[in-house]
Amino acid sequence: MVLTNNTIIDESVDFEAGQVMLVDKELKWTSFDVVNKIRFILGRRLKLKKIKVGHGGTLDPLATGLMLVCIGKETKNQVQYQCENKEYLAQITLGATTPSFDLETEINQKFDYGHITRSLIEKILVEKFTGQIQQVPPSYSAKFVDGVRAYEMAREGQTVELQPQSVTIHSITIVNYELPNITIEVSCSKGTYIRSLANDIGKELGCGAHLSGLIRTRSGNYFLKDAMKVSDFENNLLNLTQGK
């Protein structure tokens, strides 16, 4: 069963048997926060103290949007969900870079973007960022380097060297153009770092860039429009338990 914002949660919902919940993640929450909160709510409201909870794909703290939360026996399938294609709305700010490629860190360099036109960006997106591409993950990422998370090393000022990886951009289009900001819609494969994509686009344009906003709108066959806030889920369970 898939739990959406239209699901009536009653006694017929068997969480231990396995459920997939579509969650609209809050800004600044980690993916672990979402999983932990769902586990806590199930334990507190339904006394399911040992229930398993996982997710079908990480979202950075500064991103919002769709997360698939796997509950009970459905956690056995979370890797399958993680491998599904994803879709995002990404705001990219031109003319400035940050070490983390997003707003986790402060701007470290500024560049002129007076030569930028919409047609130039569209040309770059088609020629350089469509299809299979090589992408280096951000140093501020959860990748392991010698057993240590890359972001832990980066935050300590250490140099982090990560290897390029092959990812696929199925489609990438401009949906809003108001310099220095552009918003793009991206459909991509598992493992694509939108922060790296923003940084690489800035390099190709010769003006630098960083990711200034990110929303995941689709994961596999599931869509953000059908997702619920964690607070709504808790309220639904509260109404259920109070009604007993």
Number of C-alpha atoms within 10 A of each C-alpha: 13 13 20 21 17 9 15 13 15 12 9 7 14 13 21 15 11 20 20 26 25 26 26 24 27 18 14 12 15 18 20 14 14 22 20 14 15 23 19 19 20 21 14 14 16 14 11 16 13 12 15 18 26 24 24 23 21 16 20 17 16 18 22 23 24 32 29 29 25 26 27 19 17 20 20 13 16 20 13 12 20 19 15 17 19 25 23 22 22 24 23 28 23 27 22 22 26 19 19 22 27 26 16 14 13 13 16 9 12 14 14 12 18 10 9 16 12 13 9 11 18 14 11 14 19 13 10 13 21 18 14 14 14 13 19 17 22 24 24 21 18 15 16 13 15 7 7 11 16 23 20 18 17 17 14 8 9 12 11 15 12 16 8 11 12 12 18 19 21 16 16 20 16 17 12 13 14 9 16 14 17 19 21 21 19 22 22 24 20 16 19 22 17 23 26 21 24 24 26 20 22 23 13 15 18 16 20 24 33 29 29 21 17 23 21 23 23 22 25 16 9 17 21 23 14 18 22 22 18 20 12 12 20 18 13 16 20 15 13 16 13 9 7 5
